[in-house]
């Protein structure tokens, strides 16, 4: 138990913040729904409950994925986060179904809701809180991608670098993006139903919110299914290939694999070097190259093996180095290479 609580300290902070805030929002919306019977409010209650439960799972999963390898599990627990997220999206899927069904009932058999002022106040507060979480998650995405930006960057540039974010951070961002949009949609529906009398719009809004939730389910499921199987990070393959190719003692790259392990990357590479190197020089170069690779973003484990240069170029598919990767890490890698 002591180890468990120790691991929780390393859990994904954006997911914990989002879980706590969404718990408060879910309670607030639930009370409002019980007082008003508003279907759009029901949809938002289900949405917030699903988000909160999901984000608690994500926080715990991200913490447990950092557990050190054991004899029984020598490859570590990195992919545990992907497995937890696969389970967590099922909760959102169930909530999305219930939301859409309730919306359909309101669409076909509209019922007048009470407590207009309560609904407007609660939804307005929820939108502000969810927007705050969205903004924080956007900032975390930029931080994880090693990108700096202005005050609006977390809401604009973060979309460009979403693929560089950790799985947990990406989930929080997507969920709260949908939550903010859903809150605005629900508030609009409540206003239209009250002032125009078109009650069916609340049902339509509820169905739309349900389908937005399903979009998150589909995207997160596919992302983490690939992660659980073991997906190659093509962008980091290209980035590390650039770094190795620029090293003066590297003649060629024979093999290079970068596999996502939850929040971390596992790197294996075979490098061709001068066949006249002695054992001591080869060992020193091997350790040095491993150090360079470990200095890159999210790389947690690396295996470097050396082979004698055969005079033929094996690695021919270098493309332009991604600009989104942390420039400080790139500079550090170059300094390490020059210092060898």
N, C-alpha and C positions, 0 to 999 in steps of 0.2 A: 504493500500500500504506500509506503514511503517513496518507493521508486516511481509509482504512478503519479503522485502529487509533484514529485520532482520533474517528471516529464511534462506535466501540464504547464510548467513555467515557460517551456519552449514552444507552446502551441501557437497557432496563427492568431495574432492579436486582432486583426480586422474582423475575423469571424467571431471572436468572443464579444467584441464591442457590438457588432451587428446583432448577435444573438440576444444580448441583454436588452438592447433598444427595441428589438422586434418583440421580445416578451412583453415589455411594457405596452407597446402599440397593440399587440394582440388582446391583452386584457382590456385596454381602453376601448377598442373596437367591439369586443365581445359584450361589454357592459352596454355600450351604445346600441348594439343590435337587439339586446334583450329589452331595452326600453322603447325602441322605435319599430322593430320588425322590418327594417329596411333591407331589401335583398342585396342591394349594392354594398351595404355595410356588412352583410353576411359574407359576401364574396371576399371583401377585404379582410375580415376576421380570419377566414380560412387561409387566405394568402399569408397573413402575418404569422399564424400558427405554424404553417408549413415552413416558412422562412426561418423562424426561430429554432424549430426542432432541427432543421437541416444544418444550421450554423453551429449549434451545439455539437452535433455529430462531427462536423468538419473540424472544429476546434480540438476535440478529443482525438480524432483520427490523425490530425497533423502533429499533435504532441506524441502519440504512440509511434508514429512513423519514424521518429528520431531515436527510438530505442536502439542501443548498440547491438551489433550482431552477436548471436549466441552459437554454441556448438550445434544446436538443433536447427537454427536458421542462420547459417553462415553468411548469407547474402544480405542480411539486414532486413529492415521492416519498411523500407521506402515505399513500396507499392501498397502498403496497408492503407494509406490515405486514398488511393484510387478505389480500393475495394469498399472503404467506408462511404465514399461519395456515391458509388454505384447503389449502395443500399439507401443512402439518404434521399436520392432523387425519387425513390419509390413513394416516400411520404408526400413530396410535392405533387407527384402524379395523382395520388388518391385525392388530395385536396383540390387539385385542378378539376378532376371529374365531378366531385361534389359541388364545386362552384358553378360549373357549366350546367349541371342538372337543375340546381336551384334557379339559375338564371332562366332556363327554359320554362320552368313552371311560372315564373313571373312574366315571361314574354307571352305565354299562351293564356294564362289566367291572372292578369295583373291585380295586385292588392294595394290599396292605399296605405302608405307607411305613416307613422306618427313621428313627432320629435324632430322636425326639420332643423331647428337651431342646433340641437345636440349633434345631429349627423354632420352638419357643416363644420362645427367647431372641432369635433373629433377628427374628421378627415383632414382638415387644414393642419392640425397639430401633427398628425401622422405623416403628412406629405413633407413637412419641414424636417421632421426627425429622419425620415427615410432619405431625403435629399442630403442630409448631413452625413449619413453612413455611406451613401453613394460617393460623395466627394472624398471622404477619407479613404475609401477603397480605391478610388482613382489615383490618389496621391501614392498609395502603396504600390500600385501597378507601375507608376513612373519610377519609384524608388527601386523596385525589383528589376526593372528594365535598364536602370542606370541612366535615366533621362531626366533632364531638368526642364522646367517650364514655368510660365507665369501663373497668375492666380486662376485662370480658366483652363489651364492645361489638364487638370484631373478630369474635366468634363469633356475635353476635346481630344487632346493628344493621346490620352489613355486608351482610346479605342484602337489606335494604330498599333499599340504595343501590347495589346491584350494577350497575344500568344506567348509573350515573354514572362507573363505573370505566373506565380505559383498557382496550382490547381485550386487551393482554398481561397486565395484572393480573387481569382477569376470568378468563382462561384458567388462570392459575396457581392462582387460588382454587378454581375448579371442579375442576381436576384433582386438587388435593391434598385437597379435600373427599371426592371419590370414593376417592382413595388411602387416606385415613385410615379411611373406612368399609369399604373393601375389606380393609384390614389387620385390622380388628376382626373382620370376617366370616371371613377365613381363619384367624385365631387360634381363633375359636370352633369352626370346623370341625375343626381339628387336635385340639382338646381333646375334642370329642365322639367323633371317630374313635378316639382313644386309650383313653378311659375307658369308652365304651359299645360300641365295636366296630362302629359304623355307618360303614363306609368310604365309602359312597355320598355322605355329606354333604360330603366334600371335593370331589367332582365337582360337586355342586349349588352349592357356594360358588364354584367356578371359573366356572361358567356365569353365576351372578349377577354376579360381578365383570366378566365380559365384557360383559354387558348394561349395567352401570353405565358402563363405558368408552364403549360405543356412545351412551349418552345425552349424554356430554360431546362426542363427535364431532358428533352432530346439532345440539346447541345452538350450539357454536362455529362449525360450518359455516354455519348460517343467519345468525348474527350477522355473520360476516365476508363472507358473500355479499352481504348488504345493504350493508355498508360498502364493498365493492369497487365496487358499482354506484353508490353515492352516496346514502346515506340521510339524510333530514331529521331533525334533532334537535328534536322538537316541544317538549320541555321548555325548551331554550335559546331557541327561537323566542319562546315565551311570556315567558321571563325578560327577554330583550333588548327585546321589545316594551314591557314594563313600564317599563324604564329610559328608553327613548326617549320614551314617552308622558308621563313625568314631567318631561321637559326643557322649560323655559319657552319655548324658541324652536321647538319642534316642534309644528306644527299638526296633522299627521296622518302616518300611516305608509301609504304607497301600496303598497310591496312589501317583503317581508322573507323571506330564505331563510337557513337555517343548515344546512350540509351537513357531515357527518362525513367527514374525510379522515384515516383511520388514527386516531392519537391526538389529532388536532387538529380544529378547527372552522373552516370557511370561511363568512364572513358577507357577504351582499350585501343592501343595502337602498336603497330610494328614499324620501326623506323630503319631505313637503310643508311649506314654510316661508312666512314673510311675503313676498309678491311684491315688496315695496318695498325689500328688502335690496339693497345695492349689491354689486358683485363682491367687494370686499375683505371685507365682512362675511360674505358667503356662503362664501368660501374659508375664513375663520377658523372658521365654524360647522361646515363639512364636516370639517376637520381635528380639531376638538374632539370631534365625535360619533364619529369613527373611533377617537380615543384612548380614549373611554369604552368602546366595544365591545371594543377590544383588551385592556382591563383585566379582562375577564371570563374565567372558568375555561376553559382549553383553546383559546381563540380565538387563532388564529395569523395569520389573513389577513382583511382586511375591505375592502369596497368600498362607499363611501357616495356616493350621488348625490342631488342636490336638485332639487325641482320646486316651482313656484309653487302655493300653496294654492288649490284650486278651490272651497272652501266646502262641500264634501261629505265626509262621514266615510267613509273606505275601510276602516279597520282597526277591526272591531267585535267580534272574538272573543278579547278578553283574558280570561284566567281567573286564578285565584288564583296568585300567585307561589310557585314551589316553595320549600319551607323548607330543602331539602337543599343548595341552592347556597351557596357560600362567603359567609358574612355579611360578612367583611372586604372581599371584592370588591364586594359590594353597597354598603357604606358608602363605599368609594373612589369608586364610580360616582356616588353622590349628591353627594359633595364636589366631584368634577370638574364635575358639572352646575351646582351652585350657584356654582362659581368662574368660570363662563363670563361 
